[in-house]
Amino acid sequence: MRSSVHGFRVFHDLKLVKKLWLSFSLVTLIALIIFAVLSSTFIKQFMTDREGNAMLQKIEYFTGSMDSYIQSIEKSSQLLVYNENIQEPLSANAANLNGMNRIQAFNYIYDQLRQLSDRFYGIEAIYLVDKYQNVYDSGVGMNFTPSYLVSDEFVKQGWYDKMANNNSSNSLWSFIKWRDKQTSIVMFKTIYDKNNLQILGYLIISISPTILNNYLASSNLDEGTNSIVDSNGFIFSAGSGAENPPIDIARMTGTKGHYTEESNHYVVAYSKHPLTNWTFVHTIPESLLLKDLKQINNLWITFLGLSLALMVIVSVFISRTISMPMRKMIRMLRHVEQGNLNLKFQPLYKDELGDLGRAFNHMIDKVREGEPLMREKLVRSLIEGSMTETEAQMFEERLGFRLSSTSFRVVLLHVHGGNEKEMLDRAESIIHEFENWHEMISIYLSSEQYCLIFNGTNDEVFNKINVLIAVLKERLGLHMYAFVGNQYEHVNLIKTSFEEAKTLLNYLVGERMDEQTNVFFVGDAWKLQYPEAYENKLLYYMEQRDIDNCSAVMEELIVYARASHLVPHVLYALMASLYNHLYKLLIKSGQSAVLSKSWFGDVQEKLLSQPLEKNGRQFIALVREHLSPNVQEEKKPSRSILKSLQIINEQYSDVGLGIDSVVEQIGLNANYFSQLFKKEVGVGFTDYVGQVRMEHAKRLLEEPANKIKDIALQVGFMNPHYFSIWFKDNTGLSPSQYRKQLLGQIG
């Protein structure tokens, strides 16, 4: 079983071309073998029936010849036994006659017996036994002495009883093996008194079996073994194979027929003879009878080999016609995986492979059409800082953009003095071509701006920007400006880099732009005004409760502030912003009670009187104390509230979602649950459900393909009109206005 399973797996692991021609060849071989076996069996049966019927005809010819011989003996013996001169001495016991009468009676009987013997070829001896146990014989060719016929040994064989009980007018014919083991054909005939039908005696005629060979020769039954089965089941065989032929008497039903002895491979034909009650049997070896079948089988084997070879050639040709287009398509799919969409499959025929090729081309067209939308979605997720690991993996698979480095930077390209559509389309094509060789992704923002997100170090980004600007100027004559945001180590800080680049662009674009300067960085002068990059990192890691990274960034900030000689009021503004954000996080997590009423006053005093080194490290200690993951874990909601939050997040699309349906699932009182929910979550149940639905509604509105009525159903509103009213009450904008504003911001 294991070997068959292993073989099945090996077969499935084969290349398609090998699998196809092996399958074709195997199916063809099986079909040819089945056809050969069935046809050979049919031919064998046909030849057996034909030869069996021919054997029956020969047997009938043989029995017809034997009939004339046997009937002649029957008629002659009938005339003999009903002769007045025979019946009279038999009825009066000729042995008791005197003198000349006795001699005349005996001589007459002997003379009649000799005449009958001389009249027919093959008669060995004729005996006449009367009821007085007198035995008369023909006197020639006797197999035994006349006294043997009246001995107890012969009487006990029951022949006289069988003749006495024979109600038929026909004689009793059988084979007898005498003392010397010689076998003879013997006819037993009962002699009746024609006056009173009393038994007078018995006529016994012994015939040599050699007579059978003469008749067999004339009937063309010289091949095989010829046998006669008498009424006693005795089998006498003659012919070329006279030794114990395999005859099954039980299978010889009906007056004639033939059958095959499978165990001994013989064909047996038989015909029953009504006159003698014998069954004439001809037995011939199957190999001799079907000698022509061997040549037919050899021809079949040759034909089978040639057919199999031809089918292998045909199957290889067919499999190649299938596998070659499939291989080509696999190669094209690998190019698609690498981001190359400039492919087209050329179907040669209108078969299924042609349909598959056309479907492949249609798919590539759709992918090519949908790629800008996918790029836009990826860049939007990056610059909004909302991309999950699952989404990142999906974008990597579908766009081929892999975030392999831990350094991220946003660059905004601005086109100066050239906004023709054809020129901008060519510029966009060059930028996309540039992506194939560099770790970056881009989207078209407006008629003058492109957003590029790089994944690499500072030097790499600077070199790539200069190369790209030079290529655009050389090919299209466009004068491009690049506005580069700060570099960050986390993907969700790309939005900060984008905001920095956008602010820089808004600040410098216009009259301030220098024709000789192509790339603008957030340089030292920018940082001296305010260390926004460090602030953004600290705020992000505080949101993530990543205390170790907060501490590391703070140490970097301390070193930077000392080296850059940041003025006190800048440091004060920075630390105040950090403390404000910490206080906001504590309020959201329900920990505002840990802070005293004089907390802000104490912080201000510290910021004004202490250096950044001390203030910064004290701030990190405070963050570690209140925002550490261990502290947050101690204040997890109760199990019932966690279960209710799970139900809300899973069933927010259910129109019937409410307090009653939730408490029914968690087994709490509605009033108690409402109070507990607001205490542990911070907002009421209805408000929280509304927040969850709003988040999903906004996310769905980001997809232009989603219809507003479908979005309403997906967030639990049966009526789209009521959904629009609810959305506008909470956001100030209708769903369609929100979507337009969102897409406009991204553009």
Secondary structure, 3 states (H helix, E strand, C coil): CHHHHHHHHHHHHCCHHHHHHHHHHHHHHHHHHHHHHHHHHHHHHHHHHHHHHHHHHHHHHHHHHHHHHHHHHHHHHHHHHCCHHHHHHHHHCHHHCCHHHHHHHHHHHHHHHHHHHHHCCCEEEEEEEECCCCEEECCCCCCCCHHHHHCHHHHCCCHHHHHHCCCCCCCEEEEEECCCCCEEEEEEEEEECCCCCCEEEEEEEEECCHHHHHHHHHCCCCCCEEEEECCCCCEEEEECCCCCCCCCHHHCCCCEEEEEECCCCEEEEEEEECCCCEEEEEEEEHHHHCHHHHHHHHHHHHHHHHHHHHHHHHHHHHHHHHHHHHHHHHHHHHHHHCCCCCCCCCCCCCCHHHHHHHHHHHHHHHHHHHHHHHHHHHHHHHHHCCCCHHHHHHHHHHHCCCCCCCCEEEEEEEEECCCCHHHHHHHHHHHHHHHCCCCEEEEECCCCEEEEEEECCHHHHHHHHHHHHHHHHHHHCCEEEEEECCCECCHHHHHHHHHHHHHHHHHHCCCCCCCCCCEEECCHHHHHHCCHHHHHHHHHHHHCCCHHHHHHHHHHHHHHHHHHCCCHHHHHHHHHHHHHHHHHHHHHCCCHHHCCCCHHHHHHHHHHHCCHHHHHHHHHHHHHHHHCHHHHHHCCCCHHHHHHHHHHHHHCCCCCCCHHHHHHHHCCCHHHHHHHHHHHHCCCHHHHHHHHHHHHHHHHHCCCCCCHHHHHHHCCCCCHHHHHHHHHHHHCCCHHHHHHHHHHHHC
